């Protein structure tokens, strides 16, 4: 690989880890040296390159084997397909891809790519096998792929933390859900980072709102849902916009205000119609709406 390509790879990984040049250089070389390496103006010696790779969470061979655009495009396409299947709840097909790619050196030689596969493998064990213990164990293994704590949490790791919260929710551990998601909120507030995946923040609002509803904190849940709706509009992100409206409607249902509940449920149904790529149980929503109308007639 050309010197400039090595520098580019280092710069890309450093950005993903949310590290400054100075933080990456600490204990290895000077910040100025990292700057020159990233510009392709300085050839790092073997020792420095090894230490840089270790801090960035990749094998040193990464810089020499993941150099062609077709390979990078292949990884991106695999991740895109796996994410899509997860959103559509097509977990068996998702796991088929994960099982195949676990044997692919483009994934098992790169901790970041392998972590992505482990995360989805964990989801499969939770959703299909109903094996909570194994699902958590796989996630722990995924986190362990990047043992260095002197670095920022990556977006992928934040998504994995969101998944832990979902597991806790399924077990009815709502306080644990809020505790886990508070950690994520502190990470986002502390770094003030611009998220590449805007839906991370949407999912945070949505799942926090659901947990507060289960704990009876309806006012807090509605406030979080409204913040989530504002975020969706600001970021032009439709994902979970329907779910957030449903959550507010459900809160009004629990309060016995069926008129407001119906208003938000209708918004929810309309929004789901605008996002057919997101699965929804239309029968459930229709039955819910019928129930609201019957409740209003009795008032």
C-alpha positions as CSV (number, residue, x, y, z in Angstrom):
1,X,0.0,0.0,0.0
2,X,1.2,3.5,-0.7
3,X,2.4,5.7,2.1
4,X,-0.5,8.2,1.5
5,X,-3.0,5.3,1.8
6,X,-1.6,4.2,5.2
7,X,-1.9,7.8,6.4
8,X,-5.5,8.0,5.2
9,X,-6.4,4.8,6.9
10,X,-5.0,6.0,10.2
11,X,-6.9,9.3,9.9
12,X,-10.1,7.5,9.2
13,X,-9.8,5.1,12.1
14,X,-8.7,7.9,14.4
15,X,-11.9,9.8,13.4
16,X,-14.1,6.8,14.1
17,X,-12.5,6.4,17.6
18,X,-13.0,10.1,18.2
19,X,-9.3,10.6,19.1
20,X,-7.3,13.7,18.5
21,X,-3.9,13.4,16.8
22,X,-2.3,14.2,20.2
23,X,-4.3,11.4,21.9
24,X,-3.3,8.9,19.3
25,X,0.4,10.0,19.5
26,X,0.5,9.7,23.3
27,X,3.1,7.1,24.3
28,X,4.1,6.5,20.7
29,X,5.4,9.6,19.0
30,X,4.7,13.3,18.7
31,X,1.4,14.9,17.5
32,X,3.4,16.4,14.6
33,X,4.6,13.0,13.5
34,X,1.0,11.7,13.4
35,X,0.0,14.7,11.4
36,X,2.8,14.0,8.9
37,X,2.0,10.3,8.7
38,X,-1.7,11.1,8.0
39,X,-0.6,13.5,5.2
40,X,1.6,10.7,3.7
41,X,4.7,12.8,4.3
42,X,6.3,10.5,7.0
43,X,6.9,6.8,6.9
44,X,6.2,5.3,10.3
45,X,8.7,2.7,11.4
46,X,7.4,-0.8,12.2
47,X,7.3,-0.3,15.9
48,X,5.3,2.9,15.7
49,X,2.9,1.5,13.1
50,X,2.3,-1.5,15.4
51,X,1.5,0.7,18.4
52,X,-0.7,2.9,16.3
53,X,-2.6,-0.1,15.0
54,X,-3.0,-1.5,18.6
55,X,-4.4,1.8,19.9
56,X,-6.8,2.0,17.0
57,X,-8.0,-1.5,17.7
58,X,-6.9,-3.2,14.5
59,X,-4.2,-5.7,13.5
60,X,-1.2,-4.0,11.9
61,X,-1.8,-6.1,8.8
62,X,-5.0,-4.1,8.3
63,X,-3.1,-1.3,6.7
64,X,-1.7,-3.7,4.1
65,X,-4.7,-6.0,3.4
66,X,-7.7,-3.6,3.4
67,X,-6.4,-1.3,0.7
68,X,-8.6,-1.7,-2.3
69,X,-11.9,0.1,-2.8
70,X,-13.7,-3.0,-3.9
71,X,-13.0,-4.7,-0.6
72,X,-14.2,-1.6,1.4
73,X,-17.3,-1.5,-0.8
74,X,-17.9,-5.2,0.0
75,X,-17.7,-4.6,3.7
76,X,-20.0,-1.6,3.5
77,X,-22.5,-3.6,1.5
78,X,-22.5,-6.5,3.9
79,X,-23.1,-4.2,6.8
80,X,-25.9,-2.5,5.0
81,X,-27.6,-5.7,4.2
82,X,-27.3,-7.0,7.8
83,X,-28.7,-3.8,9.2
84,X,-31.6,-3.9,6.8
85,X,-32.5,-7.4,7.7
86,X,-32.3,-6.6,11.4
87,X,-34.7,-3.7,11.0
88,X,-37.1,-5.9,9.0
89,X,-36.8,-8.5,11.8
90,X,-35.6,-11.1,9.3
91,X,-33.2,-12.6,11.8
92,X,-32.6,-16.0,10.2
93,X,-31.4,-14.5,7.0
94,X,-29.4,-12.0,8.9
95,X,-27.7,-14.7,10.8
96,X,-26.9,-16.6,7.6
97,X,-24.9,-13.7,6.4
98,X,-23.2,-13.2,9.8
99,X,-22.2,-16.9,9.8
100,X,-20.7,-16.7,6.4
101,X,-18.8,-13.4,7.0
102,X,-17.4,-14.7,10.3
103,X,-15.1,-16.9,8.2
104,X,-14.1,-14.0,5.9
105,X,-10.7,-12.5,6.7
106,X,-12.0,-9.1,5.8
107,X,-14.1,-9.4,9.0
108,X,-12.2,-11.7,11.4
109,X,-8.9,-9.9,10.8
110,X,-10.5,-6.5,11.6
111,X,-11.8,-6.2,15.2
112,X,-14.2,-3.3,14.2
113,X,-15.8,-5.4,11.5
114,X,-15.9,-8.5,13.7
115,X,-17.5,-6.5,16.5
116,X,-20.3,-5.6,14.1
117,X,-20.9,-9.3,13.3
118,X,-20.9,-10.3,17.0
119,X,-23.4,-7.5,17.8
120,X,-25.9,-8.9,15.3
121,X,-25.1,-12.5,16.4
122,X,-26.1,-11.5,19.9
123,X,-29.4,-10.0,18.6
124,X,-30.1,-13.3,16.9
125,X,-29.6,-15.3,20.1
126,X,-31.9,-12.9,21.9
127,X,-34.7,-12.6,19.3
128,X,-34.7,-16.2,17.8
129,X,-33.1,-18.4,20.4
130,X,-34.5,-16.5,23.4
131,X,-31.2,-17.2,25.1
132,X,-30.5,-14.0,27.1
133,X,-27.4,-15.4,28.8
134,X,-25.7,-16.3,25.5
135,X,-26.8,-13.0,23.9
136,X,-25.2,-11.0,26.7
137,X,-22.1,-13.2,26.6
138,X,-21.6,-12.5,22.9
139,X,-22.0,-8.8,23.4
140,X,-19.4,-8.9,26.2
141,X,-17.0,-10.7,23.8
142,X,-17.7,-8.0,21.2
143,X,-16.8,-5.2,23.7
144,X,-13.7,-7.1,24.7
145,X,-12.3,-6.8,21.1
146,X,-11.3,-3.2,22.0
147,X,-9.9,-3.6,25.6
148,X,-8.1,-0.2,25.6
149,X,-10.2,2.1,27.8
150,X,-8.3,5.2,27.0
151,X,-10.4,6.1,24.0
152,X,-13.8,7.4,23.1
153,X,-16.7,5.0,22.7
154,X,-17.5,4.3,19.1
155,X,-20.9,4.7,17.5
156,X,-21.1,0.9,17.1
157,X,-20.4,0.4,20.8
158,X,-23.1,3.0,21.6
159,X,-25.5,0.9,19.5
160,X,-24.4,-2.2,21.4
161,X,-25.2,-0.4,24.7
162,X,-28.7,0.4,23.2
163,X,-29.1,-3.3,22.6
164,X,-28.2,-4.1,26.2
165,X,-31.0,-1.8,27.3
166,X,-33.4,-3.6,25.0
167,X,-32.4,-6.9,26.6
168,X,-33.1,-5.5,30.0
169,X,-36.4,-4.1,28.9
170,X,-37.5,-7.6,27.6
171,X,-36.7,-8.9,31.1
172,X,-38.7,-6.2,32.8
173,X,-35.7,-4.5,34.3
174,X,-36.8,-1.0,33.6
175,X,-34.6,0.7,36.1
176,X,-31.6,-1.0,34.5
177,X,-32.7,0.2,31.1
178,X,-32.7,3.8,32.3
179,X,-29.3,3.3,33.9
180,X,-27.8,2.0,30.7
181,X,-29.3,4.7,28.6
182,X,-28.2,7.4,31.0
183,X,-24.7,6.2,30.3
184,X,-25.2,6.7,26.6
185,X,-26.7,10.2,27.2
186,X,-23.6,11.2,29.2
187,X,-21.3,9.9,26.4
188,X,-23.2,12.0,23.8
189,X,-23.3,15.1,26.0
190,X,-19.7,14.7,27.0
191,X,-18.3,14.4,23.5
192,X,-20.9,16.6,21.8
193,X,-20.2,14.5,18.8
194,X,-22.1,14.7,15.4
195,X,-23.6,11.3,14.9
196,X,-23.1,9.6,11.5
197,X,-26.2,7.5,12.3
198,X,-28.9,9.9,13.4
199,X,-31.2,7.1,14.5
200,X,-29.0,6.3,17.5
201,X,-30.4,9.4,19.3
202,X,-33.9,8.6,18.1
203,X,-33.6,5.0,19.5
204,X,-32.3,6.5,22.8
205,X,-35.4,8.7,23.2
206,X,-37.8,6.0,22.1
207,X,-36.5,3.3,24.4
208,X,-36.1,5.6,27.4
209,X,-39.7,6.7,26.9
210,X,-40.9,3.1,26.9
211,X,-39.0,2.3,30.1
212,X,-40.5,5.4,31.9
213,X,-44.0,4.4,30.8
214,X,-43.5,0.9,32.3
215,X,-42.4,2.6,35.6
216,X,-45.5,4.8,35.5
217,X,-43.5,8.0,34.8
218,X,-45.9,9.0,32.0
219,X,-45.1,12.7,32.1
220,X,-41.4,11.9,31.7
221,X,-42.1,9.4,28.9
222,X,-44.2,11.9,27.0
223,X,-41.5,14.6,27.3
224,X,-38.9,12.2,26.0
225,X,-41.1,11.2,23.1
226,X,-41.7,14.8,22.2
227,X,-37.9,15.5,22.3
228,X,-37.5,12.5,20.0
229,X,-40.1,13.8,17.6
230,X,-38.3,17.2,17.6
231,X,-35.0,15.4,16.9
232,X,-36.5,13.4,14.0
233,X,-37.8,16.6,12.4
234,X,-34.4,18.4,13.0
235,X,-32.4,15.5,11.5
236,X,-34.9,14.6,8.8
237,X,-35.0,11.1,10.2
238,X,-38.3,9.3,9.9
239,X,-37.2,6.1,11.7
240,X,-39.2,5.6,14.8
241,X,-41.2,8.8,14.3
242,X,-44.4,6.7,14.1
243,X,-43.3,4.8,17.3
244,X,-42.8,8.0,19.2
245,X,-46.3,9.2,18.3
246,X,-47.7,5.8,19.4
247,X,-45.9,6.0,22.7
248,X,-47.5,9.4,23.5
249,X,-50.8,8.0,22.5
250,X,-50.3,5.0,24.7
251,X,-49.5,7.3,27.6
252,X,-52.7,9.2,27.1
253,X,-54.5,5.9,27.0
254,X,-53.1,5.0,30.4
255,X,-54.3,8.4,31.7
256,X,-57.8,7.7,30.3
257,X,-57.7,10.5,27.8
258,X,-58.9,8.5,24.8
259,X,-59.4,11.6,22.6
260,X,-55.7,12.5,22.7
261,X,-54.7,8.9,22.5
262,X,-56.7,8.5,19.3
263,X,-55.1,11.7,17.9
264,X,-51.6,10.4,18.3
265,X,-52.5,6.9,17.2
266,X,-53.9,8.3,13.9
267,X,-50.6,10.2,13.5
268,X,-48.8,6.9,14.1
269,X,-50.8,5.0,11.5
270,X,-50.3,7.7,8.9
271,X,-46.5,7.8,9.6
272,X,-46.2,4.0,9.3
273,X,-48.0,4.3,5.9
274,X,-45.3,6.8,4.8
275,X,-42.5,4.4,5.9
276,X,-43.4,1.0,4.5
277,X,-39.8,-0.2,4.9
278,X,-40.4,-0.4,8.6
279,X,-42.4,-3.4,9.8
280,X,-45.6,-2.8,11.8
281,X,-48.5,-4.9,13.1
282,X,-51.4,-3.2,11.3
283,X,-53.9,-5.5,12.9
284,X,-52.7,-4.4,16.4
285,X,-53.0,-0.7,15.5
286,X,-56.5,-1.2,14.0
287,X,-57.7,-3.0,17.1
288,X,-56.2,-0.4,19.3
289,X,-58.0,2.4,17.3
290,X,-61.4,0.5,17.5
291,X,-60.9,0.2,21.3
292,X,-60.3,4.0,21.6
293,X,-63.4,4.7,19.6
294,X,-65.5,2.4,21.8
295,X,-64.1,4.0,24.9
296,X,-65.0,7.5,23.6
297,X,-68.6,6.4,23.0
298,X,-68.9,5.3,26.6
299,X,-67.8,8.7,27.9
